[in-house]
Amino acid sequence: KMVEDYFDMENFGVKTAPPVAASDDVRAQRILEDTTVKVGRRYQTGLLWKDDHVVLPPSYEMAYRRLVNVEKKMKRNKPLAQEYDRIIKDYVSKGYARRLQPEEVAVRSDRLWYLQHFGVENPNKPGKVRLVFDAAAKVGGTSLNSELDNGPQHYKPLPAVPFHFREGAVGDGALRDGDDERDPDVYEMNVMTFGAACSPSAAHYVKTMNALKYRDSDPRAVKAITDYHYVDDYVDSFATESEAISVSTRVKEIHKDAGFELCQFSSSSPTVETALGPGRVKSFGWGEAEEKILGMRWQIATDDFRFNVEYHRVPSSVLSGDRVPTKREYLSLVMSTFDPLGFLCCLMVTAKLLLREIWRQKIQWDEPLPEELSKAFAIWRKEMDAEGQFRCPRHYFGRGAVRAVELHVFVDASQAAFAAVAYWRVTYEDDDVQVGIVSAKTKCAPMRTMMIPWLELQAAVLGTRLMNTVKEEHSVVITDLVLWTDSKTVLRWNGSSHRRYKQFVGNRVAEIL
């Protein structure tokens, strides 16, 4: 159903008024405001229960069965067992978890939940294990997450963060950092577990609330925390090295005041990396340094973005072409490609069109693609091999002093798809002119056939929204805005009052104007 909605024209309808906060979000916000207090160096906040009088079913037996399965896996994998043991001990030593005494374990309560946990190995980091708490595991149809509200989602939209990362000359980023014959030990978690439905919202609330205490004394650092973070990733750019060091240092200090720690700084400037924390900066040979910034690969030495899509969840036999993918495998492959700024959209639009055709033919989930579609898949996979050759400069304005910056957005449509792409046209003080891509968006035409002029109009709406997003999410002073279309019909529609037209055209013309 989600994929069908993705291809529906109304999924890209005229933008409505700003959404009204749902009653659940209002309740969750009130819980955050009423229960969040600072205790020592950290903040304490309440869980976002959907009901004040929630009753949880007994969960010990289910958690115990899951633990037995984890232990069986560790018996077969000694390195995993050792790393798992190290992580648990680290939790205890840092105060994240506390081992309960037998008399405490004996206490029963309808507000008690035993969290299942398991280890996940990162395919990009062999030997690196992350402990995951499964708050979605159910007992009699009830899970911890089913009783928790997600809370209000106040994150900056994802493209906004990498947009700013490309503005300044200096780029900067950081991350926040047995015996099975007896009854298992029981530990009480003293810190937030990422796996609970409300954790992201609560963490974002605390991070922002703590930062706002410094809005008068450190406005730039506060803006970095409120606008240039995505979950626990900090991504920023600066005009000079000294500004990068000054602001990033204050960001670290403000976070530290709340018990958060920024670590593993990476920068396009070796000077900035060294200044931001000896021993905490990622160590790699200069010229080989590559860092992931919100899923994008940033080559630090050359200060550009590169692309190397990895499909860890897709069988190697499918990737090598030895076997035709099923509908399920193809969907997994397409959704594994993360491209928030649309640099690969010229390749990915082909994948989207193939996905639309798979849905049109109503192929079953585990049914291999028919011959015609499998040939199209093979061609697309070959084209995707070229993505490793793509390069895109991180810094928009790398030539020197800028005199004028224009934003140009081009839109176009066909019977199959429509698209918009945004460029800066930069005039420097020496009269040199350079053009650079900002972002691009593509959208498949809906399942039902539509007239080309209507699709061209949809492309113009897409371009308008892209233009507004780029304008709003950059601090650049834009001297001129231009939206380009080659459709005379769209130009004529936009050259007269939208009230003359029927709803489909009139509403979209009103948004463009």
One Martini backbone bead per residue (centre of mass of N, CA, C, O) as a GRO file, in nm:
protein
  513
    1LYS     BB    1   0.057   0.063  -0.020
    2MET     BB    2   0.298   0.260  -0.003
    3VAL     BB    3   0.382   0.227  -0.301
    4GLU     BB    4   0.116   0.312  -0.428
    5ASP     BB    5   0.118   0.597  -0.301
    6TYR     BB    6   0.382   0.691  -0.436
    7PHE     BB    7   0.230   0.679  -0.737
    8ASP     BB    8   0.037   0.885  -0.651
    9MET     BB    9  -0.063   1.198  -0.729
   10GLU     BB   10  -0.169   1.287  -0.438
   11ASN     BB   11   0.114   1.257  -0.301
   12PHE     BB   12   0.157   1.529  -0.500
   13GLY     BB   13   0.003   1.758  -0.400
   14VAL     BB   14  -0.116   2.025  -0.282
   15LYS     BB   15  -0.025   2.228  -0.052
   16THR     BB   16  -0.106   2.257   0.260
   17ALA     BB   17  -0.154   2.344   0.547
   18PRO     BB   18  -0.028   2.347   0.829
   19PRO     BB   19  -0.010   2.118   1.055
   20VAL     BB   20  -0.189   1.995   1.307
   21ALA     BB   21  -0.157   1.905   1.612
   22ALA     BB   22  -0.179   1.626   1.761
   23SER     BB   23  -0.299   1.505   2.052
   24ASP     BB   24  -0.057   1.320   2.109
   25ASP     BB   25   0.160   1.544   2.082
   26VAL     BB   26   0.054   1.727   2.304
   27ARG     BB   27   0.086   1.523   2.531
   28ALA     BB   28   0.390   1.464   2.492
   29GLN     BB   29   0.487   1.755   2.533
   30ARG     BB   30   0.385   1.778   2.824
   31ILE     BB   31   0.560   1.556   2.944
   32LEU     BB   32   0.831   1.681   2.876
   33GLU     BB   33   0.786   1.951   3.031
   34ASP     BB   34   0.709   1.815   3.321
   35THR     BB   35   0.972   1.589   3.346
   36THR     BB   36   1.213   1.769   3.276
   37VAL     BB   37   1.531   1.727   3.438
   38LYS     BB   38   1.815   1.805   3.620
   39VAL     BB   39   2.068   1.546   3.702
   40GLY     BB   40   2.334   1.676   3.737
   41ARG     BB   41   2.475   1.609   3.411
   42ARG     BB   42   2.178   1.523   3.354
   43TYR     BB   43   1.881   1.418   3.207
   44GLN     BB   44   1.531   1.386   3.296
   45THR     BB   45   1.264   1.179   3.154
   46GLY     BB   46   0.965   1.080   3.048
   47LEU     BB   47   0.762   0.859   2.939
   48LEU     BB   48   0.539   0.824   2.649
   49TRP     BB   49   0.254   0.753   2.745
   50LYS     BB   50  -0.068   0.690   2.631
   51ASP     BB   51  -0.125   0.598   2.935
   52ASP     BB   52  -0.138   0.660   3.273
   53HIS     BB   53  -0.269   0.340   3.316
   54VAL     BB   54  -0.074   0.133   3.240
   55VAL     BB   55  -0.067  -0.228   3.150
   56LEU     BB   56   0.169  -0.478   3.179
   57PRO     BB   57   0.277  -0.764   3.085
   58PRO     BB   58   0.442  -1.037   3.129
   59SER     BB   59   0.810  -1.058   3.010
   60TYR     BB   60   1.025  -1.264   3.105
   61GLU     BB   61   0.993  -1.522   2.928
   62MET     BB   62   1.046  -1.390   2.657
   63ALA     BB   63   1.328  -1.276   2.727
   64TYR     BB   64   1.457  -1.549   2.795
   65ARG     BB   65   1.428  -1.685   2.519
   66ARG     BB   66   1.597  -1.476   2.368
   67LEU     BB   67   1.857  -1.517   2.532
   68VAL     BB   68   1.909  -1.810   2.453
   69ASN     BB   69   1.954  -1.746   2.151
   70VAL     BB   70   2.195  -1.558   2.191
   71GLU     BB   71   2.379  -1.768   2.332
   72LYS     BB   72   2.395  -1.965   2.095
   73LYS     BB   73   2.536  -1.766   1.906
   74MET     BB   74   2.788  -1.715   2.093
   75LYS     BB   75   2.896  -2.009   2.087
   76ARG     BB   76   2.959  -1.979   1.766
   77ASN     BB   77   3.077  -1.671   1.853
   78LYS     BB   78   3.334  -1.557   2.024
   79PRO     BB   79   3.378  -1.257   1.946
   80LEU     BB   80   3.088  -1.176   2.009
   81ALA     BB   81   3.090  -1.253   2.310
   82GLN     BB   82   3.319  -1.060   2.396
   83GLU     BB   83   3.185  -0.796   2.300
   84TYR     BB   84   2.926  -0.822   2.461
   85ASP     BB   85   3.060  -0.826   2.740
   86ARG     BB   86   3.196  -0.550   2.714
   87ILE     BB   87   2.939  -0.379   2.683
   88ILE     BB   88   2.803  -0.448   2.951
   89LYS     BB   89   3.037  -0.352   3.133
   90ASP     BB   90   3.031  -0.061   3.026
   91TYR     BB   91   2.748   0.010   3.121
   92VAL     BB   92   2.811  -0.026   3.423
   93SER     BB   93   3.064   0.162   3.458
   94LYS     BB   94   2.885   0.422   3.343
   95GLY     BB   95   2.573   0.385   3.454
   96TYR     BB   96   2.356   0.271   3.245
   97ALA     BB   97   2.363   0.016   3.436
   98ARG     BB   98   2.197  -0.201   3.691
   99ARG     BB   99   2.237  -0.441   3.915
  100LEU     BB  100   2.019  -0.650   4.059
  101GLN     BB  101   1.882  -0.765   4.328
  102PRO     BB  102   1.698  -1.031   4.421
  103GLU     BB  103   1.473  -0.858   4.567
  104GLU     BB  104   1.422  -0.681   4.314
  105VAL     BB  105   1.345  -0.907   4.112
  106ALA     BB  106   1.088  -1.009   4.282
  107VAL     BB  107   0.948  -0.774   4.186
  108ARG     BB  108   0.616  -0.686   4.090
  109SER     BB  109   0.484  -0.517   3.789
  110ASP     BB  110   0.273  -0.327   3.556
  111ARG     BB  111   0.561  -0.136   3.499
  112LEU     BB  112   0.721  -0.388   3.380
  113TRP     BB  113   1.008  -0.440   3.149
  114TYR     BB  114   1.165  -0.677   2.944
  115LEU     BB  115   1.444  -0.635   2.754
  116GLN     BB  116   1.543  -0.714   2.454
  117HIS     BB  117   1.859  -0.842   2.319
  118PHE     BB  118   2.107  -0.768   2.056
  119GLY     BB  119   2.349  -0.820   1.807
  120VAL     BB  120   2.506  -0.593   1.567
  121GLU     BB  121   2.675  -0.607   1.264
  122ASN     BB  122   2.878  -0.406   1.076
  123PRO     BB  123   2.965  -0.438   0.743
  124ASN     BB  124   3.162  -0.172   0.749
  125LYS     BB  125   3.255  -0.293   1.058
  126PRO     BB  126   3.442  -0.521   1.144
  127GLY     BB  127   3.366  -0.621   1.484
  128LYS     BB  128   3.126  -0.430   1.512
  129VAL     BB  129   2.909  -0.392   1.794
  130ARG     BB  130   2.555  -0.354   1.849
  131LEU     BB  131   2.323  -0.280   2.087
  132VAL     BB  132   1.985  -0.406   2.082
  133PHE     BB  133   1.659  -0.293   2.162
  134ASP     BB  134   1.343  -0.474   2.174
  135ALA     BB  135   1.043  -0.289   2.195
  136ALA     BB  136   0.857  -0.473   1.980
  137ALA     BB  137   0.818  -0.703   2.150
  138LYS     BB  138   0.568  -0.950   2.214
  139VAL     BB  139   0.286  -0.992   2.453
  140GLY     BB  140  -0.012  -1.065   2.364
  141GLY     BB  141   0.013  -0.797   2.158
  142THR     BB  142   0.227  -0.657   2.352
  143SER     BB  143   0.435  -0.373   2.369
  144LEU     BB  144   0.619  -0.116   2.453
  145ASN     BB  145   0.562   0.053   2.192
  146SER     BB  146   0.243   0.027   2.201
  147GLU     BB  147   0.253   0.224   2.479
  148LEU     BB  148   0.408   0.434   2.307
  149ASP     BB  149   0.486   0.744   2.202
  150ASN     BB  150   0.662   0.913   1.962
  151GLY     BB  151   0.616   1.198   1.931
  152PRO     BB  152   0.736   1.481   1.835
  153GLN     BB  153   0.862   1.594   1.510
  154HIS     BB  154   1.151   1.835   1.501
  155TYR     BB  155   1.314   1.789   1.267
  156LYS     BB  156   1.510   1.853   1.031
  157PRO     BB  157   1.518   1.831   0.720
  158LEU     BB  158   1.749   1.654   0.561
  159PRO     BB  159   1.848   1.851   0.328
  160ALA     BB  160   1.923   2.097   0.514
  161VAL     BB  161   2.195   1.999   0.629
  162PRO     BB  162   2.368   1.955   0.364
  163PHE     BB  163   2.335   2.235   0.256
  164HIS     BB  164   2.510   2.383   0.471
  165PHE     BB  165   2.769   2.205   0.429
  166ARG     BB  166   2.819   2.365   0.133
  167GLU     BB  167   2.885   2.674   0.201
  168GLY     BB  168   3.153   2.642   0.333
  169ALA     BB  169   3.502   2.599   0.327
  170VAL     BB  170   3.465   2.443   0.609
  171GLY     BB  171   3.436   2.121   0.702
  172ASP     BB  172   3.215   1.959   0.958
  173GLY     BB  173   3.213   1.662   1.181
  174ALA     BB  174   3.004   1.450   1.409
  175LEU     BB  175   2.973   1.218   1.691
  176ARG     BB  176   2.778   1.046   1.935
  177ASP     BB  177   2.880   0.843   2.131
  178GLY     BB  178   2.844  -1.718   3.032
  179ASP     BB  179   2.637  -1.846   3.249
  180ASP     BB  180   2.366  -2.083   3.145
  181GLU     BB  181   2.289  -2.246   3.430
  182ARG     BB  182   2.174  -1.984   3.533
  183ASP     BB  183   2.028  -1.726   3.626
  184PRO     BB  184   1.990  -1.432   3.506
  185ASP     BB  185   2.079  -1.129   3.503
  186VAL     BB  186   1.950  -0.812   3.621
  187TYR     BB  187   1.897  -0.498   3.456
  188GLU     BB  188   1.888  -0.151   3.496
  189MET     BB  189   1.798   0.114   3.309
  190ASN     BB  190   1.936   0.462   3.325
  191VAL     BB  191   1.893   0.496   3.018
  192MET     BB  192   1.834   0.546   2.710
  193THR     BB  193   1.673   0.347   2.463
  194PHE     BB  194   1.738   0.258   2.138
  195GLY     BB  195   1.388   0.146   2.050
  196ALA     BB  196   1.213   0.332   2.164
  197ALA     BB  197   0.968   0.526   2.038
  198CYS     BB  198   1.042   0.800   2.223
  199SER     BB  199   1.351   0.861   2.207
  200PRO     BB  200   1.399   1.069   1.977
  201SER     BB  201   1.214   1.292   2.091
  202ALA     BB  202   1.347   1.322   2.371
  203ALA     BB  203   1.635   1.385   2.276
  204HIS     BB  204   1.563   1.637   2.112
  205TYR     BB  205   1.442   1.801   2.341
  206VAL     BB  206   1.690   1.811   2.527
  207LYS     BB  207   1.894   1.928   2.331
  208THR     BB  208   1.735   2.193   2.279
  209MET     BB  209   1.686   2.295   2.567
  210ASN     BB  210   1.984   2.320   2.644
  211ALA     BB  211   2.071   2.517   2.417
  212LEU     BB  212   1.869   2.762   2.479
  213LYS     BB  213   2.033   2.871   2.727
  214TYR     BB  214   2.257   2.999   2.494
  215ARG     BB  215   2.128   3.211   2.289
  216ASP     BB  216   2.268   3.482   2.392
  217SER     BB  217   2.583   3.391   2.409
  218ASP     BB  218   2.549   3.142   2.157
  219PRO     BB  219   2.396   3.158   1.868
  220ARG     BB  220   2.568   2.984   1.669
  221ALA     BB  221   2.577   2.721   1.837
  222VAL     BB  222   2.271   2.687   1.861
  223LYS     BB  223   2.216   2.665   1.559
  224ALA     BB  224   2.385   2.409   1.521
  225ILE     BB  225   2.196   2.235   1.706
  226THR     BB  226   1.904   2.301   1.578
  227ASP     BB  227   1.996   2.288   1.244
  228TYR     BB  228   2.287   2.090   1.223
  229HIS     BB  229   2.123   1.840   1.314
  230TYR     BB  230   2.093   1.469   1.286
  231VAL     BB  231   2.025   1.360   1.554
  232ASP     BB  232   2.374   1.264   1.615
  233ASP     BB  233   2.452   1.453   1.381
  234TYR     BB  234   2.716   1.684   1.292
  235VAL     BB  235   2.676   1.952   1.044
  236ASP     BB  236   2.922   2.182   0.906
  237SER     BB  237   3.012   2.526   0.803
  238PHE     BB  238   3.289   2.755   0.711
  239ALA     BB  239   3.488   3.026   0.627
  240THR     BB  240   3.683   2.946   0.870
  241GLU     BB  241   3.891   2.794   1.092
  242SER     BB  242   3.836   2.964   1.346
  243GLU     BB  243   3.529   2.931   1.340
  244ALA     BB  244   3.520   2.625   1.355
  245ILE     BB  245   3.659   2.599   1.630
  246SER     BB  246   3.481   2.783   1.802
  247VAL     BB  247   3.198   2.657   1.752
  248SER     BB  248   3.261   2.354   1.804
  249THR     BB  249   3.352   2.392   2.095
  250ARG     BB  250   3.080   2.501   2.200
  251VAL     BB  251   2.910   2.260   2.121
  252LYS     BB  252   3.055   2.061   2.304
  253GLU     BB  253   3.002   2.214   2.575
  254ILE     BB  254   2.694   2.216   2.565
  255HIS     BB  255   2.658   1.910   2.552
  256LYS     BB  256   2.815   1.844   2.813
  257ASP     BB  257   2.602   1.977   3.004
  258ALA     BB  258   2.400   1.715   2.918
  259GLY     BB  259   2.595   1.449   2.866
  260PHE     BB  260   2.707   1.497   2.593
  261GLU     BB  261   2.921   1.354   2.323
  262LEU     BB  262   3.151   1.466   2.101
  263CYS     BB  263   3.294   1.278   1.830
  264GLN     BB  264   3.471   1.214   1.559
  265PHE     BB  265   3.612   1.431   1.400
  266SER     BB  266   3.568   1.593   1.080
  267SER     BB  267   3.780   1.757   0.823
  268SER     BB  268   3.906   1.958   0.560
  269SER     BB  269   4.087   2.047   0.810
  270PRO     BB  270   4.361   1.966   0.993
  271THR     BB  271   4.352   2.195   1.201
  272VAL     BB  272   4.067   2.137   1.305
  273GLU     BB  273   4.102   1.847   1.392
  274THR     BB  274   4.323   1.898   1.605
  275ALA     BB  275   4.159   2.115   1.781
  276LEU     BB  276   3.893   1.915   1.848
  277GLY     BB  277   4.058   1.656   1.971
  278PRO     BB  278   4.276   1.474   2.094
  279GLY     BB  279   4.197   1.132   2.026
  280ARG     BB  280   3.894   1.190   1.881
  281VAL     BB  281   3.992   1.175   1.611
  282LYS     BB  282   3.998   1.043   1.330
  283SER     BB  283   4.217   0.792   1.195
  284PHE     BB  284   4.391   0.886   0.892
  285GLY     BB  285   4.517   0.909   0.594
  286TRP     BB  286   4.598   1.156   0.408
  287GLY     BB  287   4.392   1.094   0.109
  288GLU     BB  288   4.199   0.850   0.247
  289ALA     BB  289   3.976   1.014   0.354
  290GLU     BB  290   3.650   0.882   0.457
  291GLU     BB  291   3.316   1.005   0.506
  292LYS     BB  292   3.006   0.984   0.657
  293ILE     BB  293   2.732   1.205   0.554
  294LEU     BB  294   2.431   1.120   0.583
  295GLY     BB  295   2.524   0.869   0.375
  296MET     BB  296   2.752   1.028   0.254
  297ARG     BB  297   3.051   1.052   0.066
  298TRP     BB  298   3.343   1.205   0.207
  299GLN     BB  299   3.620   1.346   0.056
  300ILE     BB  300   3.846   1.519   0.229
  301ALA     BB  301   4.097   1.595   0.055
  302THR     BB  302   3.897   1.694  -0.198
  303ASP     BB  303   3.616   1.793  -0.109
  304ASP     BB  304   3.403   1.550  -0.191
  305PHE     BB  305   3.155   1.370  -0.345
  306ARG     BB  306   3.078   1.022  -0.335
  307PHE     BB  307   2.994   0.692  -0.487
  308ASN     BB  308   2.892   0.376  -0.300
  309VAL     BB  309   2.676   0.142  -0.335
  310GLU     BB  310   2.537  -0.075  -0.082
  311TYR     BB  311   2.401  -0.429  -0.075
  312HIS     BB  312   2.362  -0.613   0.206
  313ARG     BB  313   2.047  -0.732   0.161
  314VAL     BB  314   2.151  -0.849  -0.108
  315PRO     BB  315   2.212  -1.097  -0.292
  316SER     BB  316   2.491  -1.179  -0.474
  317SER     BB  317   2.341  -1.326  -0.711
  318VAL     BB  318   2.191  -1.066  -0.797
  319LEU     BB  319   2.432  -0.865  -0.836
  320SER     BB  320   2.585  -1.061  -1.052
  321GLY     BB  321   2.341  -1.205  -1.239
  322ASP     BB  322   2.269  -1.516  -1.165
  323ARG     BB  323   1.994  -1.386  -1.056
  324VAL     BB  324   1.670  -1.318  -1.035
  325PRO     BB  325   1.479  -1.103  -0.890
  326THR     BB  326   1.258  -1.027  -0.671
  327LYS     BB  327   1.038  -0.809  -0.559
  328ARG     BB  328   1.162  -0.787  -0.275
  329GLU     BB  329   1.463  -0.748  -0.365
  330TYR     BB  330   1.420  -0.495  -0.538
  331LEU     BB  331   1.309  -0.310  -0.320
  332SER     BB  332   1.557  -0.329  -0.135
  333LEU     BB  333   1.758  -0.211  -0.339
  334VAL     BB  334   1.626   0.066  -0.390
  335MET     BB  335   1.606   0.148  -0.073
  336SER     BB  336   1.934   0.147  -0.035
  337THR     BB  337   1.935   0.421  -0.183
  338PHE     BB  338   2.107   0.707  -0.068
  339ASP     BB  339   1.979   1.045  -0.192
  340PRO     BB  340   1.901   1.348  -0.068
  341LEU     BB  341   2.009   1.544  -0.327
  342GLY     BB  342   1.992   1.389  -0.620
  343PHE     BB  343   2.260   1.296  -0.778
  344LEU     BB  344   2.122   0.996  -0.878
  345CYS     BB  345   1.844   1.045  -1.035
  346CYS     BB  346   1.923   0.961  -1.330
  347LEU     BB  347   1.926   0.654  -1.226
  348MET     BB  348   1.674   0.618  -1.026
  349VAL     BB  349   1.434   0.660  -1.223
  350THR     BB  350   1.456   0.383  -1.354
  351ALA     BB  351   1.397   0.222  -1.095
  352LYS     BB  352   1.115   0.344  -1.045
  353LEU     BB  353   0.984   0.251  -1.312
  354LEU     BB  354   1.024  -0.049  -1.261
  355LEU     BB  355   0.861  -0.056  -0.999
  356ARG     BB  356   0.594   0.033  -1.124
  357GLU     BB  357   0.569  -0.214  -1.318
  358ILE     BB  358   0.560  -0.430  -1.102
  359TRP     BB  359   0.292  -0.321  -0.980
  360ARG     BB  360   0.119  -0.331  -1.236
  361GLN     BB  361   0.164  -0.662  -1.264
  362LYS     BB  362   0.126  -0.805  -0.985
  363ILE     BB  363   0.365  -0.916  -0.844
  364GLN     BB  364   0.493  -1.124  -0.634
  365TRP     BB  365   0.712  -1.112  -0.379
  366ASP     BB  366   0.857  -1.420  -0.457
  367GLU     BB  367   0.870  -1.338  -0.758
  368PRO     BB  368   1.022  -1.339  -1.035
  369LEU     BB  369   1.113  -1.160  -1.281
  370PRO     BB  370   1.042  -1.112  -1.579
  371GLU     BB  371   1.222  -1.095  -1.859
  372GLU     BB  372   1.182  -0.795  -1.931
  373LEU     BB  373   1.254  -0.687  -1.640
  374SER     BB  374   1.531  -0.829  -1.607
  375LYS     BB  375   1.667  -0.672  -1.835
  376ALA     BB  376   1.624  -0.391  -1.714
  377PHE     BB  377   1.783  -0.452  -1.458
  378ALA     BB  378   2.059  -0.513  -1.591
  379ILE     BB  379   2.095  -0.233  -1.715
  380TRP     BB  380   2.082  -0.069  -1.454
  381ARG     BB  381   2.320  -0.204  -1.306
  382LYS     BB  382   2.529  -0.110  -1.513
  383GLU     BB  383   2.481   0.193  -1.473
  384MET     BB  384   2.551   0.195  -1.160
  385ASP     BB  385   2.862   0.155  -1.195
  386ALA     BB  386   2.906   0.472  -1.258
  387GLU     BB  387   2.882   0.606  -0.969
  388GLY     BB  388   3.195   0.590  -0.895
  389GLN     BB  389   3.261   0.851  -1.098
  390PHE     BB  390   3.136   1.049  -0.925
  391ARG     BB  391   3.148   1.412  -0.867
  392CYS     BB  392   3.104   1.652  -0.585
  393PRO     BB  393   3.131   1.938  -0.456
  394ARG     BB  394   3.087   2.064  -0.148
  395HIS     BB  395   3.165   2.351  -0.227
  396TYR     BB  396   3.012   2.602  -0.387
  397PHE     BB  397   3.232   2.861  -0.314
  398GLY     BB  398   3.572   2.818  -0.428
  399ARG     BB  399   3.700   3.097  -0.574
  400GLY     BB  400   3.587   3.339  -0.380
  401ALA     BB  401   3.466   3.631  -0.419
  402VAL     BB  402   3.123   3.728  -0.411
  403ARG     BB  403   2.869   3.904  -0.593
  404ALA     BB  404   2.660   3.674  -0.713
  405VAL     BB  405   2.344   3.483  -0.657
  406GLU     BB  406   2.178   3.239  -0.844
  407LEU     BB  407   1.858   3.069  -0.884
  408HIS     BB  408   1.810   2.770  -1.079
  409VAL     BB  409   1.511   2.604  -1.208
  410PHE     BB  410   1.450   2.295  -1.368
  411VAL     BB  411   1.179   2.166  -1.572
  412ASP     BB  412   1.024   1.838  -1.648
  413ALA     BB  413   0.835   1.615  -1.880
  414SER     BB  414   0.673   1.299  -1.916
  415GLN     BB  415   0.492   1.010  -1.934
  416ALA     BB  416   0.682   0.885  -1.693
  417ALA     BB  417   0.810   1.170  -1.583
  418PHE     BB  418   0.935   1.410  -1.335
  419ALA     BB  419   1.142   1.719  -1.288
  420ALA     BB  420   1.402   1.878  -1.073
  421VAL     BB  421   1.668   2.135  -1.092
  422ALA     BB  422   1.929   2.291  -0.901
  423TYR     BB  423   2.116   2.606  -0.942
  424TRP     BB  424   2.404   2.781  -0.924
  425ARG     BB  425   2.487   3.126  -1.015
  426VAL     BB  426   2.820   3.248  -1.003
  427THR     BB  427   2.958   3.571  -0.932
  428TYR     BB  428   3.260   3.706  -0.933
  429GLU     BB  429   3.474   3.973  -0.888
  430ASP     BB  430   3.630   3.875  -1.172
  431ASP     BB  431   3.369   3.770  -1.360
  432ASP     BB  432   3.341   3.494  -1.293
  433VAL     BB  433   3.152   3.197  -1.395
  434GLN     BB  434   2.955   2.959  -1.203
  435VAL     BB  435   2.818   2.620  -1.196
  436GLY     BB  436   2.599   2.447  -0.950
  437ILE     BB  437   2.472   2.190  -0.791
  438VAL     BB  438   2.221   2.129  -0.543
  439SER     BB  439   1.945   1.980  -0.652
  440ALA     BB  440   1.720   1.687  -0.695
  441LYS     BB  441   1.402   1.576  -0.850
  442THR     BB  442   1.188   1.286  -0.874
  443LYS     BB  443   0.886   1.161  -1.057
  444CYS     BB  444   0.650   0.952  -1.113
  445ALA     BB  445   0.408   0.878  -1.288
  446PRO     BB  446   0.116   0.774  -1.271
  447MET     BB  447  -0.057   0.498  -1.342
  448ARG     BB  448  -0.234   0.682  -1.468
  449THR     BB  449  -0.308   0.852  -1.736
  450MET     BB  450  -0.160   1.164  -1.847
  451MET     BB  451  -0.128   1.465  -1.944
  452ILE     BB  452   0.141   1.647  -2.020
  453PRO     BB  453   0.061   1.929  -1.906
  454TRP     BB  454   0.010   1.821  -1.618
  455LEU     BB  455   0.301   1.719  -1.573
  456GLU     BB  456   0.435   1.994  -1.617
  457LEU     BB  457   0.291   2.122  -1.375
  458GLN     BB  458   0.406   1.932  -1.163
  459ALA     BB  459   0.699   2.015  -1.215
  460ALA     BB  460   0.658   2.311  -1.128
  461VAL     BB  461   0.583   2.244  -0.837
  462LEU     BB  462   0.841   2.096  -0.767
  463GLY     BB  463   1.025   2.341  -0.831
  464THR     BB  464   0.902   2.535  -0.623
  465ARG     BB  465   0.968   2.363  -0.372
  466LEU     BB  466   1.269   2.349  -0.419
  467MET     BB  467   1.323   2.652  -0.416
  468ASN     BB  468   1.213   2.709  -0.130
  469THR     BB  469   1.403   2.519   0.021
  470VAL     BB  470   1.671   2.641  -0.066
  471LYS     BB  471   1.612   2.927   0.037
  472GLU     BB  472   1.542   2.852   0.344
  473GLU     BB  473   1.820   2.652   0.392
  474HIS     BB  474   1.985   2.914   0.335
  475SER     BB  475   2.225   3.192   0.387
  476VAL     BB  476   2.208   3.294   0.115
  477VAL     BB  477   2.229   3.566  -0.101
  478ILE     BB  478   1.976   3.612  -0.332
  479THR     BB  479   1.944   3.789  -0.642
  480ASP     BB  480   1.797   3.543  -0.808
  481LEU     BB  481   1.491   3.391  -0.945
  482VAL     BB  482   1.453   3.088  -1.157
  483LEU     BB  483   1.193   2.932  -1.353
  484TRP     BB  484   1.210   2.654  -1.576
  485THR     BB  485   1.020   2.605  -1.889
  486ASP     BB  486   0.900   2.438  -2.205
  487SER     BB  487   0.595   2.505  -2.139
  488LYS     BB  488   0.348   2.692  -2.278
  489THR     BB  489   0.107   2.611  -2.105
  490VAL     BB  490   0.227   2.682  -1.828
  491LEU     BB  491   0.287   2.977  -1.896
  492ARG     BB  492  -0.009   3.052  -1.951
  493TRP     BB  493  -0.129   2.975  -1.678
  494ASN     BB  494   0.079   3.175  -1.518
  495GLY     BB  495  -0.030   3.444  -1.687
  496SER     BB  496  -0.294   3.392  -1.524
  497SER     BB  497  -0.563   3.344  -1.351
  498HIS     BB  498  -0.644   3.076  -1.144
  499ARG     BB  499  -0.965   3.124  -1.140
  500ARG     BB  500  -1.018   3.017  -1.443
  501TYR     BB  501  -0.966   2.733  -1.333
  502LYS     BB  502  -0.962   2.436  -1.249
  503GLN     BB  503  -0.859   2.278  -0.974
  504PHE     BB  504  -0.596   2.144  -1.067
  505VAL     BB  505  -0.475   2.402  -1.196
  506GLY     BB  506  -0.540   2.632  -0.994
  507ASN     BB  507  -0.386   2.526  -0.742
  508ARG     BB  508  -0.102   2.509  -0.878
  509VAL     BB  509  -0.074   2.799  -0.971
  510ALA     BB  510  -0.102   2.924  -0.690
  511GLU     BB  511   0.160   2.799  -0.578
  512ILE     BB  512   0.362   2.914  -0.781
  513LEU     BB  513   0.269   3.226  -0.728
   0.00000   0.00000   0.00000
